[in-house]
Amino acid sequence: MDERDLVGKVKEAEVVEICRDLVRLQSVNPPGNERAAAEYVAAALKKTGAEIELVKHGDARASVLARLKGQGKAPSLFYNGHLDTVPVGAEKWRHDPFGGEIAEGRIWGRGTADMKGGLAAMMAAMKVIPEAGVSLQGDLILAATAGEEIDSLGAREVAKMLAGESIQALFIAEPTYNEIYIAEKGVLWVEMETFGQTAHGSMPEKGRNAVLMMVKIIQEFEKLEIPYKTHPILGGFTRSINTISGGVKTNVVPDHCAVTIDMRTVPGQEHSAILRQVETIVEELGRKDPDFRAAVKMINDHPSVETSPSEPVLQKFSSLVAEMTGKKPVWKGANYFSDAVGFLPVLKVPLILFGPGEPGQAHQPNEQVEISKLAEAARIFTGAAARLLGGRRDL
Ligand SMILES: [Zn+2]
């Protein structure tokens, strides 16, 4: 069977059904509750003959690791989609967010784009290959992971289970509208606190005002030059002070103030060096004023990721996408981070983000995925597994 025949066996109705089923199995995180969705994935893939492990994270949460065994003659290929979604939000939706309704050629609901649609497309690929009697030279691994929206709990656990395995690439089905994303910005979140002394608001001279201390830090931070080189795909480094809190009452001098800063880094920047620059601000203010007390801490830290354009697996996948879509892919990058942050520190493999959802749909009200894109993604994941894993028909 050639690749084209195999890809032709992907059934759009089946991909659509899997996506709708997953949407109906609510897995809003927090709290997660991915267990039911994980059991659904496990049961669906078990029928393909894949080896299945349900990876439990407490009673209500689980991830799935499925492996379609190949002949051990090629490195494995690793597909990943996360099971959890963000909450629905306060705005009223046009369709039930957990209904998986179909209208206007789309499936509507929380997680359709980010990324139950992508996961459904990967599952359909894993199903069609053995159904068509195609055997692979290497293993096709699929992990459906819990916890991506908060802490990549499932990815970190699954990464440990795959440590040491020879894997040619990690594909994550985040919403890219079937475009190839080969880089992710890094994330560095920092919290800064100042500590003063409280006093009655009518006698400010008796206290030490923590909010005024923070104002000094913010002024210095905004002047701080943090070096970086603009990345051809990801663009530049960004930073933004996004929360501030301090004080309890209008007639009380505040003894505490805190801010958090969201920084998005590009390849070449060391997070420890940036943190050092921020700490230096506080140290210098402390030198000028012995009463100045402040602390700086990192609250989220994931380095940027990029896959080299010369990576053979990326070249092969790009030509496959070009053949199947008739368009030459333009490589892009993501400003957000994915479960790659849970996998890559352990697995160190090339990363490709590719999925049917539109990036702009993620975390939005009225989230939806186009059925034509969903089916196209399922065909591409099927074709990619066959090509990268040397699929052959058993006679
Ligand atoms: Zn996502």
Residues whose N, C-alpha, C, O or C-beta is under 5 A from the ligand:
A	BS01	ZN	D114 M115 E174
